[in-house]
Amino acid sequence: MKRPLTTNFTAPPLKPADVPEPEVPLPATWRETAAIVVALGAILSAMESGPKVGPAVKAYRSAIRRHGQEAAAIGGSDAMEAVLRQVVDAAPDQIGREAVLTEAWAGLPGWRT
């Protein structure tokens, strides 16, 4: 014979008054932008350690632009700015990251003019 389950591991449902409001709204889909941040960090690291001219650099810039388009599709200019800040802040010793991203994303919808 089985004993009845006496322990309930689920929390009681929250009432609307119990749900805290976020103080600073996060980007709508920060989990989706996290993958973009990681990919851009890897691309920029490869650019910084490799040659500064040639077909590889064109491929890197093309990939950076595609990731910018993805960020724009996810959350517009807010998501793009959030991605830019996170990528730049991840490697403060690399000064040119913001310039590379800004140049590659020029002309994308929602990006700085």
N, C-alpha and C positions, 0 to 999 in steps of 0.2 A: 504494500500500500504506500502511495506517495504522500508525503507531507505537503500541505498547502503552502504556497509561497507567501511568506510573511513579510518579506522585505521588498519595498517598492523603490527601485533605483531611479525612477523618473521624477523630475522636479514638477511641482504643481505649475500649471500654466500661468504665465505672467499676465497680470491685468494691464490694460493700456496705461494706467497711472504709474505702474511699476517699471515701465520701459524707459530707461534714461535716454534723453536726447543727446546726440553727439554734439560736443562743443564746437569742433571744427569739422565741417563736412569733408569726408574723404572723397577722392575721385570715385565716381560711380562704380567702377570696376577695377579697383586697385589690384586685385588678384590677376586680372588679365594684363595689366601694365607691368606687373612684376616680371613676367616672362620676357617682355620687351626690354626691360632694364637689364636683365641678365644677358640677353643676346647682344645688346649694344655694348655692354661692358666688355664682352669677349671680343667683339669686332674691333673696338677701339684699342684694346690691349694688343691685338695682332697688328693693327696699323702702327702703333707706337713702337713696336719692337722690330718691324720689318722695313722694307724699302719705302722711301717716300714718294717714288714715282713708278709708273708702270701699270700693267693691266690689273695687277692685284689690287692696287689702290682704287682703280675704277670700280672693281667688283665690290670692294668694301663700301665705297660711297653709295653704290646702288643698293646694297643691303641696308645701309643706314637709312636711306630714303624710304625703302619699303617698310621698315619698322616705324618710321615716322608716319607713314600713311595708315598703318595699323592703329597707332595711338590716336590719330585724328579720327578714325572711324569709331574707336571705342568711346572717346570722351571729348573730342574736339580740342580746342586750344588748352583747356585746363589739364587734360590728360597729357598733352605734349609737354607742357611746362613742368608737370610733375615728373615725367620721365626724364626730362633734361636735368632737373635739379638732382634727382637721385643718381643719375649717371655721373654727373660732375662731382657730387659730394662723395661718391664711392672712391674716387681717386684724386684727392686734393693735390697730390704732387704732380699730376698731369694737367698742365695749364691749358693746353690747346683743345681740350675736349668740347667745351662749349662752342668754340668757333667752328669746329668741324661739324657738329650737329646743326648749328644755325645755318651754315653754308649748304649742307646737304638737304635741309628741310625747307630752304627758300622756295617760295611759290606754292607750298602745300596749303590746301584750304584750312583756314583757322590759325595758321602760323603767323608769327610776327611779320610786319611789312617793313 
